[in-house]
Amino acid sequence: MAAFALVLAIVKRSDDVKGFVVLPKRWIVERFFAHLMRTRRLVRDVERRTASAEAMIYWSMILLMTRRLARPHSGPA
């Protein structure tokens, strides 16, 4: 059995605030789910085995990282 050093922080909205307020760190999770949903097979829950669903998540993240690595670098030379 593997143990992971993982910390989960749940960010809740304040009850006394009205209107739109940016919640910290929530955009990171939303961006991750958006990247997963760009691969059409992960949009619907059709995988029968968790191993195949996990493989699709790896595949989606590999696509994302290769796009980032192939992007032209615009930093200082």
C-alpha atoms as an extended CHARMM CRD file, in Angstrom:
* protein
*
        77  EXT
         1         1  MET       CA              0.0000000000        0.0000000000        0.0000000000  PROA      1               0.0000000000
         2         2  ALA       CA              1.4100000000        3.3780000000       -0.9990000000  PROA      2               0.0000000000
         3         3  ALA       CA              1.1270000000        6.4560000000        1.1890000000  PROA      3               0.0000000000
         4         4  PHE       CA              0.9750000000        9.9240000000       -0.3330000000  PROA      4               0.0000000000
         5         5  ALA       CA              1.8780000000       13.2010000000        1.3340000000  PROA      5               0.0000000000
         6         6  LEU       CA             -1.2710000000       15.0020000000        0.2470000000  PROA      6               0.0000000000
         7         7  VAL       CA             -2.9090000000       17.9960000000        1.8730000000  PROA      7               0.0000000000
         8         8  LEU       CA             -6.4860000000       18.8360000000        0.9800000000  PROA      8               0.0000000000
         9         9  ALA       CA             -7.7340000000       22.3320000000        1.7720000000  PROA      9               0.0000000000
        10        10  ILE       CA            -11.4180000000       23.0470000000        1.1940000000  PROA      10              0.0000000000
        11        11  VAL       CA            -12.0490000000       26.7000000000        0.3830000000  PROA      11              0.0000000000
        12        12  LYS       CA            -15.5570000000       27.7880000000        1.3320000000  PROA      12              0.0000000000
        13        13  ARG       CA            -17.3660000000       30.9550000000        0.4140000000  PROA      13              0.0000000000
        14        14  SER       CA            -18.0390000000       33.4300000000        3.1770000000  PROA      14              0.0000000000
        15        15  ASP       CA            -21.7310000000       33.7990000000        4.0540000000  PROA      15              0.0000000000
        16        16  ASP       CA            -21.5760000000       37.5650000000        4.6490000000  PROA      16              0.0000000000
        17        17  VAL       CA            -20.0480000000       38.4860000000        1.2490000000  PROA      17              0.0000000000
        18        18  LYS       CA            -22.3970000000       39.5210000000       -1.5580000000  PROA      18              0.0000000000
        19        19  GLY       CA            -21.5660000000       39.3470000000       -5.2570000000  PROA      19              0.0000000000
        20        20  PHE       CA            -18.5120000000       37.8980000000       -7.0050000000  PROA      20              0.0000000000
        21        21  VAL       CA            -15.4220000000       37.1530000000       -4.9320000000  PROA      21              0.0000000000
        22        22  VAL       CA            -12.3580000000       35.3000000000       -6.2340000000  PROA      22              0.0000000000
        23        23  LEU       CA            -11.7030000000       32.2000000000       -4.1490000000  PROA      23              0.0000000000
        24        24  PRO       CA             -8.0200000000       31.3310000000       -3.6900000000  PROA      24              0.0000000000
        25        25  LYS       CA             -6.6300000000       28.2180000000       -5.4200000000  PROA      25              0.0000000000
        26        26  ARG       CA             -9.9940000000       27.2100000000       -6.8770000000  PROA      26              0.0000000000
        27        27  TRP       CA             -8.9210000000       28.1440000000      -10.4060000000  PROA      27              0.0000000000
        28        28  ILE       CA             -6.1720000000       25.5020000000      -10.2940000000  PROA      28              0.0000000000
        29        29  VAL       CA             -8.7150000000       22.7160000000       -9.8230000000  PROA      29              0.0000000000
        30        30  GLU       CA            -11.0820000000       24.2020000000      -12.4040000000  PROA      30              0.0000000000
        31        31  ARG       CA             -8.2410000000       24.4650000000      -14.9500000000  PROA      31              0.0000000000
        32        32  PHE       CA             -7.2670000000       20.8310000000      -14.3220000000  PROA      32              0.0000000000
        33        33  PHE       CA            -10.8280000000       19.6300000000      -14.9410000000  PROA      33              0.0000000000
        34        34  ALA       CA            -11.0200000000       21.7850000000      -18.0790000000  PROA      34              0.0000000000
        35        35  HSD       CA             -7.8870000000       20.1010000000      -19.4560000000  PROA      35              0.0000000000
        36        36  LEU       CA             -9.3900000000       16.6840000000      -18.7400000000  PROA      36              0.0000000000
        37        37  MET       CA            -12.6750000000       17.5840000000      -20.4430000000  PROA      37              0.0000000000
        38        38  ARG       CA            -10.8320000000       18.6730000000      -23.6080000000  PROA      38              0.0000000000
        39        39  THR       CA            -10.1890000000       14.9980000000      -24.3150000000  PROA      39              0.0000000000
        40        40  ARG       CA            -13.6250000000       13.8830000000      -25.4560000000  PROA      40              0.0000000000
        41        41  ARG       CA            -13.4680000000       10.3690000000      -24.0180000000  PROA      41              0.0000000000
        42        42  LEU       CA            -13.2770000000       11.7210000000      -20.4730000000  PROA      42              0.0000000000
        43        43  VAL       CA            -16.4050000000       13.8610000000      -20.8580000000  PROA      43              0.0000000000
        44        44  ARG       CA            -18.6730000000       10.8850000000      -20.2670000000  PROA      44              0.0000000000
        45        45  ASP       CA            -18.2220000000        8.2020000000      -17.6620000000  PROA      45              0.0000000000
        46        46  VAL       CA            -18.1070000000        5.2050000000      -20.0150000000  PROA      46              0.0000000000
        47        47  GLU       CA            -14.9990000000        3.4510000000      -18.7300000000  PROA      47              0.0000000000
        48        48  ARG       CA            -15.7620000000        0.1310000000      -17.0720000000  PROA      48              0.0000000000
        49        49  ARG       CA            -12.4380000000       -0.2910000000      -15.3310000000  PROA      49              0.0000000000
        50        50  THR       CA            -10.6010000000        2.2610000000      -13.2300000000  PROA      50              0.0000000000
        51        51  ALA       CA             -7.3360000000        1.2800000000      -14.9310000000  PROA      51              0.0000000000
        52        52  SER       CA             -8.6290000000        2.4270000000      -18.3260000000  PROA      52              0.0000000000
        53        53  ALA       CA             -9.9760000000        5.6720000000      -16.8630000000  PROA      53              0.0000000000
        54        54  GLU       CA             -6.6050000000        6.2790000000      -15.2090000000  PROA      54              0.0000000000
        55        55  ALA       CA             -4.8630000000        5.6110000000      -18.5270000000  PROA      55              0.0000000000
        56        56  MET       CA             -7.0930000000        8.2120000000      -20.2010000000  PROA      56              0.0000000000
        57        57  ILE       CA             -6.1560000000       10.7720000000      -17.5390000000  PROA      57              0.0000000000
        58        58  TYR       CA             -2.4570000000       10.0430000000      -18.1070000000  PROA      58              0.0000000000
        59        59  TRP       CA             -2.9960000000       10.3700000000      -21.8420000000  PROA      59              0.0000000000
        60        60  SER       CA             -4.7300000000       13.7250000000      -21.3910000000  PROA      60              0.0000000000
        61        61  MET       CA             -1.9260000000       15.0710000000      -19.2020000000  PROA      61              0.0000000000
        62        62  ILE       CA              0.7290000000       13.8110000000      -21.6460000000  PROA      62              0.0000000000
        63        63  LEU       CA             -1.0240000000       15.7330000000      -24.4300000000  PROA      63              0.0000000000
        64        64  LEU       CA             -1.0720000000       18.8500000000      -22.2740000000  PROA      64              0.0000000000
        65        65  MET       CA              2.6150000000       18.5990000000      -21.3380000000  PROA      65              0.0000000000
        66        66  THR       CA              3.7740000000       17.9330000000      -24.8990000000  PROA      66              0.0000000000
        67        67  ARG       CA              1.8650000000       21.0090000000      -26.0810000000  PROA      67              0.0000000000
        68        68  ARG       CA              3.5340000000       23.0690000000      -23.3830000000  PROA      68              0.0000000000
        69        69  LEU       CA              6.9800000000       21.7210000000      -24.2180000000  PROA      69              0.0000000000
        70        70  ALA       CA              6.4890000000       22.2840000000      -27.9640000000  PROA      70              0.0000000000
        71        71  ARG       CA              5.3750000000       25.8890000000      -27.4470000000  PROA      71              0.0000000000
        72        72  PRO       CA              8.0190000000       28.3940000000      -28.5460000000  PROA      72              0.0000000000
        73        73  HSD       CA              9.9120000000       29.8250000000      -25.5930000000  PROA      73              0.0000000000
        74        74  SER       CA              9.4870000000       33.6040000000      -25.3120000000  PROA      74              0.0000000000
        75        75  GLY       CA             11.8360000000       34.1900000000      -22.3650000000  PROA      75              0.0000000000
        76        76  PRO       CA             15.2230000000       35.9280000000      -22.3360000000  PROA      76              0.0000000000
        77        77  ALA       CA             17.9070000000       34.3070000000      -24.4830000000  PROA      77              0.0000000000
